[in-house]
Amino acid sequence: MWKKIFFTIIVLIVGLVSLVMYETSGMTDVSTEFFIHVKTKHYDDAYNMLSKEFQNSTTQKKFKDFILQSGLTNFKSVDWDERSFENDMGKLEGVVTTKDGGTIPILLNFIRVGEDEWKIYSIYKKSAGLTNIKPTGILNDSSSLNDKSTTIPSNNQLSILVQENMSLFAKGINSKDMKIFYDNISIVWQKDTNVNSLNRAFKLFMDQNADFSILKNYTPIFDKEPTISNENILLVEGHYATSPSVVKFKNSFIFENQTWKLIAYRLTVE
C-alpha cells in the first residue's frame, strides 16, 4: 500500500513538473529569441518583444542603454533554475553565461497576450558588489528609469489581481478561517497581524455566512484611477455590479518579491 502511495506521489510530482515545463515553454522560446536579438544588436526587434506596459514605462533609448550596460550583448547561453506561471503571468529565473565565461543572474517576468503569445513584462539583472536588498538594473519598474520604483499594472492585470485576492478572501470566509488569505498577503502585513486578528476582523461576514465566491462570475469595476503613492503603495478602488446589494472594495498593494501583495484590504456590502 505504501509503495502504491509513494508511486502515486512520484507520478503526481512528475506530472506537475511536466505541466510547468509545458506551460513555460512559450516563455523560454521568447527569451531565446530575445537574447539572440540582443546578441546580434537588433535592439528594435528585442524592444518589440516587450509588453505594452513595459514599453510605456521605458523608451527604446533607455532600453538600449540598459542592455549595453548589462553585458547581455555578450550572451552565449542561459540556464533557467526556476520556472513558474499563474493565470496570465509567468516567470523565468536563471543565469546567463557570456562569451568570456562570465555569469549574469537574471529574472524575466512575462505576461500572456491573447491565447498563446507571451511578452516580456519586466527584466531584472542583479548587480555585483555591495548593493542594497533591492536589485538594480531593473527595467519597467526601476527608479533609475522612472520617477517611481513601480508602474501601475494594466486594467486586465488589475482585474486578475483583485479577483485572485477576492477568491482567497471568499475561501477564508466560507471556511471561517482566514489562514489561506493570510498566507498570501504581503510579508509587511503579516508582521502586523495574524490569522486570529483577521478572523475577528471579518467575523461579521462569517456569522452571516456571506458567500463571496459568486463574485468569480463578475468583473470588478474600477471607480477611480489606480494610483501609486510616494511610498510605492498601489491603491485600487472599485465595486462589483451585484444586486440588490453592491460589493465595494478598496485594496492596497505593495510590490514584494516581484509581485503585488496586499498590505490592506477593505470590503463593504451596501
Summary of the structure (lengths in Angstrom):
residues: 270
radius of gyration: 21.1
end to end distance: 53.9
largest distance: 66.5
contacts: 770
relative contact order: 0.09
helix: 41%
strand: 29%
